[in-house]
Amino acid sequence: MAAAVAAPAPAVHAARTRAGPALLLALTLVVVLALSAATQLDEHAADPPPHARHLFEAVRGRASAREQSLAVQALLQRLLPGRAHLFGVAVEPDPGPTPPHAHRDTFRVVKQPGRPYVNITGNSGVAAAWGLHHYLTQVCGCHVSWDYDQLALPDPLPNVNVTVTAVDRYRYYQNVCTVSYSFVWWDWARWERELDWMALNGINMALAFSGQEAVWQRVYAQLGLSKEDVDHHFTGPAFLAWQRMGNVRGWAGPLSASWHAHSRLLQHRILSRMRALGMVAVLPAFAGHVPRSFHRLFPNSSTTPLQRWNHFSDEYCCPLLLDPTDPLFHRVGTLFMREVRVPVVQKNQSELKRIMRIIESVMPLPSTPNAQLIAEFGTDHIYNSDTFNEMQPADGRPEYLARVGRAVYDSLVDVDPEAVWMIQNWLFVHDAFWTEPRAAALLTSVPTGRMLVLDLMGEQKPQYRRFHSYYGQPFVWCMLHNFGGTLGMYGASQYVNRNAFEARAMAGSTMVGTGLTMEGTGQNYVMYDLANELAWRAEPANLTEWFSQYARRRYGAYHPAADASWQLLKDSVYSNKDTLYANHGRYALTQHPSADLQEPVWYRPEAVRDAWRQLLAAGGALRSSPNYRFDLVDLTRQGLQLAMAALYTQAVRAFHRRQRDPLRKSSEQVKQLFADLERILSTDTHFMLGPWLHSARERATNELEEAMYEWNARNQLTLWGPRGEIKDYAAKQWAGLVSRYYAPRWERYLEALERSLREGQPLNQTAVSHDIFVNVEEPFTLDRTAFPTEPTGDAVALSEELFERWSHLLTTKAVVRKPRPRKGSPAAQAPAPASVPEAEEFMATTEISVSAV
């Protein structure tokens, strides 16, 4: 365990000069870099560095110390209802040593010998909650996670006297996609637990995007758009993240009045709790994406259709982009900003009362409504706007891009003079369009410190070096880790454990925080636990020791076999070093069947087999631990995922060799594997489809909404579009999906292979894919079958049974080798279709765009 944490040595800023395509750009860069060279970043100093001076002053918690103390005390009661009286928590302006750490969170935890109580003080609510978590995990050996908590406190409580100061100012949370892949159906109870988890892990900045469509509805009405115009623009709830980014429009919509009302009031509760805990809420800002009908009302405006995204048809793609340099952009942007901030009491009172009546029936409100519920969202002076997410600007001239940046910034500061613009750097990762001169033009178009950049995938695809610490703008080093919320053990633990420290120490670094930017939560918690510790560690952890302590905390006891299991996983699934596997969620088991799939394996499957064996060996001592059973289910799932890859290889090899009996045998084994996978996943609610669909239905206020929300929920997991435009991107290995979606697809495909050999006809992949779409995929999205929400079965006994049945397939030879058609094989002889209609293009292509933001 680390004791009091010291900050890293000061980084000396080095001057760099780069010649740009235009003199103005070059002069701008010289000024920015010269200022950087003149600055010594001393993290121990009370004054923030110049590049962060405005940021640190404007973007901070503002609740009183008393309000924050009360919020943390309430959190403590929820977390430890039986032993909360043993902890005293308080918020003081600065409990840390001199010099004061005004811009970095500090906590102190004291438990004196002979005294029964633990006293925790922090200079913010988040710091105090973080101190509680630090004591529970690092001193008491407890564990709090997305999965299950382990809170078996020792008696008596251990003595301690430790002061910890955060290494950076901010700990950031969320990707703009997380709100759709994970949070979309959450009620207040689930949100409350998440906010508690955030505070306990020291997170002090997060997106707060709920309810913005209600604001946009008012803005569009003021601009003259009709309800029909807006209905054709808003997507359904499960796809709002991509409508907000201009990728799609109208798909799976529209949104109902009750959805707007519920989301709006939920946002108020989220904001109220975040601010009470001392967190900063990042609100949305106008990025330029407007409905198609906008041009009809403003024919002289400078609008262009956005690029087609992932083959979506015209019905659902390509909303308009209002050029940020058009004066109308400023009008729309400032109108939205004012609507975000204007009190609702100034609006239609009868509308507010009607909304309150609707919501009280589906989301109970406090008996004494908080003042936040009768005002709109307020502000913490930081706003997210990403105009070019996976979309290229129409003009690549640096001077134009600089005007775009300035226009977006002006639309913020003209309403909020203290505003800071937060951008995700995915546009730089995703598209080679963004050369250094172009990126520099955008990044330097606003004053230094008035833009905060999220280096979204810092663990494997960092951009801060390429763009010279973002030309002086402060940035947050982030771990992206996950796409689509897919399951599958994965991590780049060595990079996570190293890269953030290198980013801080880099000459001229403007790094001001660390962050988690996963697209989906609820998977691979070990990686997020490791990444959260970056915020207080002065140097990288010893990963061997860290993984050992993680297992001990998670299960509440040390067991050598469990330790050995996690060491094997550390050195295999959690040690990816190849960016080829960064988008790792496309497994044979969950992909649309074809004869040319390749399992993403960057490790020896034997390590998973051995880790599975070792974890089973700890079952006698640890089986009562919910986290142990969760991990055993997950590891069994990983083993069966690899076994499916091996069976797939066998089946396709037999098909290419025209071996009917081996193909038939492999087909039967695949059926058995899916049945076994369904059984093991059914032992834990976290691996079941039922709760996801149930929570979607619970958001409805009538039968029509219930059917629509369930359709949204099913489509996102499967087809992700009307015709499978990004099919299986958000795949989940959940009970229910396995038996009713993945298994039937593979059964039909393997039957087609057997029929091809039996009849001596080439396999027509397009025809087979169409058959699967018509008979399995689309019907599943429209089905209303209810799935269990409670687990069944003994996870330990089932895992032991399945290990005996399938572990022999977990070898490099069986899993990793890619099947290839031989000359003369049925697949090699199959004629390519002369043409593929656009509506069926998804059936014949494996192309997919990584939609990380």
CORMO-V393047 format. One line per field, one symbol per residue. phi: phi as a letter, one per 20 degrees, with the letter a starting at -180 (. if undefined). psi: psi as a letter, one per 30 degrees, with the letter a starting at -180 (. if undefined). A space follows every 50 residues. Layout:
# CORMO-V393047
phi->???
psi->???
This chain:
# CORMO-V393047
phi->.fegeeffggeefdfccceefcfgfffgfffgfffffeddedfeffeffg fcffgffedbfcffgfffgfffffggfffcgecffecdcbdcgbeffeff dfdcfccccccegndedddccbebffffffffffffeedemebcbfebec cfffcffffabcccdgfcfccdbodfegfefcegdfefgfffffffffff emfcbbfcdfmfffffgfffffeofeffgfffefefgfcfgeffenecbm fmeeeefffgfffffffffffgfgffeneddeefcfdoecfgfgffecfe feccffffdlmffffcdmfedeggefgfgfffffffffffefffgeefff fffffffffgecbgdffdgfgffdcffmbdmccebcfdflceffcefgff fffggffffffeffdcgefcedceefgffecfgefffffffffefcggnd ccdeffcffccfcffgdllllnffbdfcdemcdmmfepfaadfffffdff ffffeggmfdfcrcbdcffbemblggfffffffffceebgfffffffffg ffffenaebgfffffffffgecfecfcdfgdfededdggdeffbececff cdbeggffgffffffffefgedffegfffgffffffgfffgffffffggf ffffffemdffgffffffffgffffffgffffebffdcfgfffffffffe dbfffgfffffgfffffcflpfcmfcgmfdgcecgofffdcfffffffff fffffgffemdffdgfffffgfffdcffgffefcgedgddfcneffffff ffffedffeecgffeefefcfegnfgffefffffbcggfdfffdcdfbef dec
psi->kkakklllkkkkkkkkkkklfkeeeeeeeeeefeeeffkjjjffkeklle fgeeeeeeilkglleeeeeeeeeeeeeeeiffgfffkkklklejfllkll ifgkkklkkkjkkfkfkkkkklgleeeeeeeeeeeeefefhakklfdllj hjkljlkkkljkkkkkelekjlkllffefefefegkaeeeeeeeeeeeef ggkgklkifkgfeeeeeeeeeffgkleeeeefekllefgeefefggelkf kgaakleeeeeeeeeeeeeeeeeeeefglkkjlllkffkllefefefifg likkkllkjhgklfeglilkjjkffkffeeeeeeeeeeeefkkfffajee eeeeeeeeefffjkllejkkfffglafakggkkkjjehjgkklfkgkeee eeeeeeeeeefeffejfgkkjkkkgeeeeekfeileeeeeeeegflkkfg kkkjiehfffhlfeeeghhhhfkklkkljeekkggllkkklieeeefeee eeeefkkgkgkglllkhkekagkhfeeeeeefffffkfllljeeeeeeee eeeefglkkeeeeeeeeeeegdfghkgjffgeiggileeglkklghlkkj jglkffeeeeeeeeeeffeefgffkeeeeeeeeeeeeeeeeeeeeeeeee eeeeeeghjeeeeeeeeeeeeeeeeeeeeefffkffhkeeeeeeeeeffl fleeeeeeeeeeeeeefdeileghehkgehkkikkeeeffdeeeeeeeee eeeeeeeefgklkjeeeeeeeeeefeeeeefflgkklkfkllljeeeeee efeeeffffileeeeekkkkklkfleeffkkkkeljkefgeffglgkkkj if.
